[in-house]
Amino acid sequence: MTVIVKANLSIENAKIGFRNFDGKEGQYNVKGNRNFVVFLDTPTAEDLKEDGWNIRWLTPRNQDELPQAYLPVAVSYKNIPPEIVVITSLGKNNLKEENVSMLDWAEIEIVDLTIRPYNWEVTGKTGVKAYLKKMFVTIVEDPFEAKYRDLPSSVVPFDDEED
């Protein structure tokens, strides 16, 4: 029986990890594949798995912990580019493919996102791949950045040599 998922998945205050918005090649990633994971609670993960989503589980580091569920999410600009908005005290800015990699190192406070399903079938197997549709990312700001934000930049460069 093939289950077809049509509804987008929206998660408020999501916890994300294994960020690779740059698409760097690595042990678990082909160069150019931008992605991240969304960590899920067990009941949500089980419901999504039953619907055909590609739910995975992290092995616990010690025997006192439970396995952590997560959903791998692709960030693709090929067919339907995602809308990614960064929010700071200055307002909101849309990220483009050229600068989305800044999220790999950003200190993130809040993530709200919408994931669109892609139903696939290959050699009789079926599933649902998760693609990022829209994401709002609130960045943790350095308190000194806000303190000195309004100071004008120096137009005279510092020079080590005296005239």
C-alpha positions as CSV (number, residue, x, y, z in Angstrom):
1,M,0.0,0.0,0.0
2,T,1.4,3.4,-1.0
3,V,0.7,6.3,1.3
4,I,0.8,9.7,-0.3
5,V,1.5,12.7,1.9
6,K,0.1,16.0,0.5
7,A,0.2,18.3,3.5
8,N,3.2,20.4,4.4
9,L,4.7,19.8,7.9
10,S,5.0,23.0,10.0
11,I,7.1,23.0,13.2
12,E,7.3,26.0,15.5
13,N,10.3,26.4,17.8
14,A,12.1,23.5,16.0
15,K,15.4,22.2,17.2
16,I,17.7,21.6,14.2
17,G,21.2,20.1,13.9
18,F,23.8,18.6,11.6
19,R,23.6,21.8,9.6
20,N,25.1,21.7,6.1
21,F,23.6,24.7,4.3
22,D,26.9,25.1,2.4
23,G,26.6,21.7,0.9
24,K,30.2,20.7,1.9
25,E,31.3,17.2,1.1
26,G,31.8,15.0,4.2
27,Q,31.6,11.5,5.5
28,Y,27.8,11.5,5.3
29,N,27.3,14.1,2.5
30,V,27.8,14.4,-1.2
31,K,29.3,17.7,-2.3
32,G,26.5,20.2,-3.2
33,N,23.8,18.5,-1.1
34,R,22.5,21.2,1.4
35,N,20.7,19.8,4.4
36,F,20.0,19.7,8.1
37,V,17.9,17.6,10.5
38,V,15.0,18.4,12.7
39,F,14.9,16.6,16.0
40,L,11.5,15.2,17.0
41,D,9.8,13.9,20.0
42,T,9.0,10.2,19.9
43,P,5.2,10.3,19.3
44,T,5.6,12.8,16.5
45,A,8.3,10.8,14.9
46,E,6.3,7.6,15.1
47,D,3.3,9.3,13.5
48,L,5.4,10.7,10.7
49,K,7.2,7.4,10.1
50,E,3.8,5.7,9.8
51,D,2.9,8.3,7.1
52,G,6.0,7.4,5.1
53,W,8.4,10.2,6.2
54,N,12.1,9.2,6.4
55,I,12.5,9.2,10.2
56,R,15.8,8.2,11.6
57,W,17.1,7.6,15.2
58,L,20.4,8.6,16.8
59,T,21.9,5.9,18.9
60,P,22.1,6.9,22.5
61,R,25.6,7.8,23.8
62,N,25.0,5.9,27.1
63,Q,22.5,3.3,28.2
64,D,20.5,5.8,30.3
65,E,19.4,7.8,27.3
66,L,16.7,7.1,24.8
67,P,17.2,7.1,21.0
68,Q,16.6,10.6,19.5
69,A,14.4,10.8,16.5
70,Y,15.1,13.1,13.6
71,L,14.0,14.0,10.1
72,P,16.6,14.7,7.4
73,V,15.6,17.8,5.5
74,A,17.0,18.8,2.0
75,V,17.6,22.4,1.1
76,S,17.4,22.5,-2.7
77,Y,17.4,25.5,-5.0
78,K,16.9,23.4,-8.2
79,N,13.1,23.2,-8.6
80,I,11.3,25.0,-5.8
81,P,13.8,27.2,-3.9
82,P,13.1,27.6,-0.2
83,E,12.4,30.9,1.4
84,I,14.8,31.4,4.4
85,V,14.4,34.5,6.5
86,V,16.9,35.6,9.2
87,I,15.5,37.7,12.0
88,T,17.6,40.1,14.1
89,S,16.9,43.2,16.1
90,L,17.4,45.2,12.9
91,G,14.5,43.3,11.2
92,K,14.3,40.4,8.8
93,N,16.4,39.6,5.7
94,N,15.9,36.9,3.1
95,L,18.8,34.7,2.5
96,K,19.7,33.6,-1.0
97,E,21.6,30.5,-2.2
98,E,24.8,32.5,-2.2
99,N,24.7,33.4,1.5
100,V,22.6,30.6,3.1
101,S,25.8,28.9,4.3
102,M,26.0,31.5,7.1
103,L,23.5,29.4,9.0
104,D,26.1,26.6,9.4
105,W,27.8,28.7,12.1
106,A,25.1,31.1,13.3
107,E,24.1,30.9,16.9
108,I,20.4,30.2,16.5
109,E,17.8,31.1,19.1
110,I,14.5,30.1,17.4
111,V,13.6,28.2,14.2
112,D,10.1,28.1,12.8
113,L,9.8,26.1,9.5
114,T,7.6,24.5,7.0
115,I,8.7,21.3,5.2
116,R,7.1,20.1,2.0
117,P,6.8,16.4,1.2
118,Y,8.1,14.8,-1.9
119,N,6.5,11.4,-2.5
120,W,8.9,9.1,-4.3
121,E,8.8,5.6,-5.8
122,V,11.8,3.6,-7.0
123,T,11.9,-0.1,-7.9
124,G,8.7,-0.7,-6.0
125,K,9.8,1.1,-2.8
126,T,8.1,4.3,-1.7
127,G,8.7,7.0,0.8
128,V,8.5,10.7,1.6
129,K,11.5,13.0,1.3
130,A,11.5,16.2,3.3
131,Y,12.4,19.5,1.5
132,L,12.6,22.9,3.2
133,K,9.8,25.2,2.0
134,K,10.1,28.1,4.4
135,M,12.2,28.9,7.5
136,F,12.4,31.8,9.9
137,V,15.6,31.8,11.9
138,T,16.0,34.2,14.9
139,I,19.7,34.7,15.5
140,V,21.3,35.3,18.9
141,E,22.9,38.7,18.8
142,D,26.1,39.7,20.6
143,P,25.3,42.4,23.2
144,F,28.3,44.4,22.1
145,E,27.1,44.3,18.5
146,A,24.0,46.1,19.5
147,K,25.9,48.6,21.7
148,Y,28.2,49.7,18.9
149,R,25.9,49.2,15.9
150,D,25.2,52.9,15.4
151,L,28.8,54.1,15.4
152,P,30.0,55.2,12.0
153,S,32.7,53.3,10.3
154,S,36.1,54.9,10.1
155,V,36.9,56.4,6.7
156,V,40.6,56.7,7.5
157,P,42.4,53.4,7.6
158,F,44.7,52.6,10.4
159,D,48.3,52.7,9.2
160,D,51.3,51.3,11.1
161,E,53.7,53.7,9.4
162,E,54.1,57.3,10.6
163,D,54.7,60.1,8.0
